[in-house]
Each structure stands twice: as structure tokens, then as C-alpha cells.
Amino acid sequence: MQTDLPDTDRVVDDQARLVGAHIRALRRSARLTLVQLAELTGLSHPFLSQVERGHSRASMVSLEKIAGALDTTQVALLAAGAPVRREPDDRRPEVLRADEGARGPFSSGEARLLVHAGPHAFEPLEWKGDNTDLGEYFEHHEDEFLTVVAGAVLLDLRGQEPVRLGPGDSAYYRGGTGHRWCSADGSAFHLVVVKETPRTGAAS
């Protein structure tokens, strides 16, 4: 089991507190104990307890595992920590400033939701990092598109030879395709990743 151990026993910040409270509410609604959620996700019971209390922040990989077990999405969990949320029937255009958007850490970088929290037809994320370790595969039911804004990226799609992508290069892969990426040369990279919004009731 993965054991992401927290650095502190205090709430990390308001976003971590809100995300943790949302995960707890979903778990209780699903009538799952923390031990059962740990078994479903492969994450440790103590780590999940810390996440639910806002004492630790789950990585994007961990959020995806939790989302899959709770019949939601990684992006929906990330969005739960956003200070601004749109109502389901709000059809007005929206503008997101560079310093806005729910953020989440992963390995040696950060993801940022590029729309205000709430229902959308697709889920766009900005992804910045400099990790040279591919780490674990992401996998979900929805199709996904990515484009490289800056830097050089090594994209590994399960079952295929990894490919090197540079600025302006893009990739599209179907739902169910294991995918992961890292820096191809050790320098920082910048991606925009767009995933379909799951249909109601579809697990991540």
C-alpha cells in the first residue's frame, strides 16, 4: 500500500480542508469505512485519515485512485477546494485569471483547474512540473487530449513506445488508456490537459 505520510499534523490550507471534507462526505455517502476505502485505493488508512482532515494533500495520482473508488473524478475532487463554484444552471461565459483556479500538487509540480468549479462539458487543466520519474499510470474511462506549451515531455501510453513531445506537439488517447509523463531532459515543462467530463454515474 502507498503510504504518503504528512509533514504536519495541522491543516495544510483551506483548499486541503475543503477537499478532505468532500472526500469524507462522499465516503460516508457510499457507506465505506476508511479501512475499506484504503483497500479499494491501495492507499494507507492513516494517510486517508490525514487527507480527510486536511492535514495532508493527496497527489494527483492519489486523487485519481480515491475518485475511482468513490464514483467521481480526480478533477471533481480537486475542484471541491475551489473558493468560487458555479451553479449547475449557470450558463454565463466565465473568465479565469492566472492566479485563480483550484490547484493540486503532484510529484514535483502542480496542476491547476482552468475553469471555475462546477459542471462543464470538459475538464481543462494546466500541468507544470520537472519530474524525471514517470511514476504510476493514470487511467480513466474518458478520452483525453494534451498539448505541450513549453519544455520537452516524455509521454508513455501503456502498450506503446514512449514518445518525446516538444512545444506545439499534442496527443489524444481514448478512455481506458494508461498514461503518464515526465520531463524528457530534466528541465521544467508546461502542459494543457483536457479530459471529457464523465457521464452521470460513470466511475473514473
N, C-alpha and C positions, 0 to 999 in steps of 0.2 A: 504493500500500500504506500502511496505517496504521502509524505509527512512534511508538508510545508509548515515549518514552525514559525510562529510570530516573533518579532523582535521586541514586542512590548505587550504589556497587559492592559494598555489603555486604548480607548477608541482612536483609530487612526485619523479619521476626519469624518465630516458629515456624510460624505458620499459612501464611505465604507459602512457607516452605521445604517444608512438607508438601504443599501444593497443587502446587508446582512439581515435586516428586519424583513425585507421582501422574501429572501430565501427561506427564512423561518416560517413566514406565513404560508408560502407555497408548500413547504414540507408538512406542516400541520394540516393543511387542507387535503393533502394526499394521504394523511394518516400514517406518516412514516416517522419512525424514531431517528435520532441522529445515527445510531448504530446501523440501522437499515439503509439510510442514505449513504453512509460510509461504504457499505457493502456494494451498493449499486454503482458508486462512482470510483471506487478504488482509492479514495482519499481517506485520511485518518479521521477518526471520531473527534479527537482533540482539536485538530485543525478546523474541521467544520464548525465546531462549537465556537472557536475564536472568530471565524468568519461571520457567523450569525450575530455575534455580539458586537461586531465592528472592530474587534481587537486585531484582526489581520485582514489583509486584502488578498482575495484569490487571484491567481494569474488568469490570463485569458484561456489557457488550456483547462485549468481547473473550473472556470466558469462554464465552459462548454460541457464538461462532464456533469456538473451539477444541473445544468439546463436539461440535458438529455434525460436525467433521472426524474426531473420534475415536470416534464412535458411542456417546456418553454424553450427559449433560445438564449444563447450567450449574450446577444445584443439586448434582449429584453431585460436580462439581469443587470447588465451594465447601465441601461437607461433608467433603472429604478433609482439610481443615485443622482440623477439629474435634478437640479434645482427648478427647472422650468419643464412643465409637462403639458402637452396639448390634449384637449378633449377629443374623444373619438369622432365627434361630428364636426370638428373644426376643419373647414376646407380652405381656409385662407392661405395664401402663399406665406412662406416663412424665410427669414434670413438668419443665419447663424454666424456670429462674429468669430474671429480667430481665437479669442480667449474663452469661447463658450463651448459647450458640448460635454457630455459625460465622458470621463476618462478612466482608463483602467491600465494597470501595469502588466507587463509580460516579460519574462526573462530579463533582457537588458534594453527595454524600450517601453513604448506606450501606445495604446490605441485610443482614439477619440471618435465618438459618435458625431457624424456630420449633419445630423438633423436634431431638432428638439425631441425629447422623449415623447412617445405617443405612436399611434398607428400610422404606418406608411406602407406604400406598395413595395418598397425595397429598403434595405438597411445599408447605408454607406458609412464606411469607417476610414479614418486616416490612421496609418500604421507607420510608426517610426521606430527604428532600432539599429543596433550594430552587432547583434549576436552572431557568432560564427558557428554555433551548435544548432543543428536542425531541430533538435528536441522531438517531442511527440507529434504524431499526425493529428490534425483537426479532421473531423468528419461529420457531416450533417446531411439531411435529406435535400436541402435546397441547392440550386445551381449558384455558382459564384463567379465573379469577374474581378480581376485585379489589374492595375496598371502601375508601372514604376514611374514615380515622379523624379526621383534623384537616387544616385548610388547604383551599385551593382548587386543583384539578388540571385541567389541560387534557389530555384523553385523545384521542389521534389513532389511529384504526383505519384502516389503509390502505384507500383507496377510499371513505371516508365523511368527512363534515364533522367536524372536531374538536368535541368536546363538553366543556363545563365541568361538573365534578363537585365537590360540596361534602361536608361531613361527613354520613355516613349514606348517601350515594349509592354505587351499585355498578354493575359491568359484568361481563358474561360474554361471552366470544368463543371461537369454535371454533378448533381447531388449524389452523395454516396462515395465520392472520390476522396480518398485520404490525401491531405495536402499539408505541406509545411514549407517554410522558407527561412533563409538566413542570409547574412552578408556574404557575398561571393569573394570579397577581398579584405575583409576586416574593417572596412570603413562604414560610416553610417548610411542607412538607406531610408527611403520615404516612399510609401505605397498608398494608393487609394484602393480599398477593397469594397465591393458591392455585392451583397447577398440578397437573394429573394427573401421576402417575408414569408414565413411558414403559413400554410393554410390552417385555419382554426382547428385545433385538436391534433395537429401533426406534431409529433415529438421531434426534438432537434437531433 
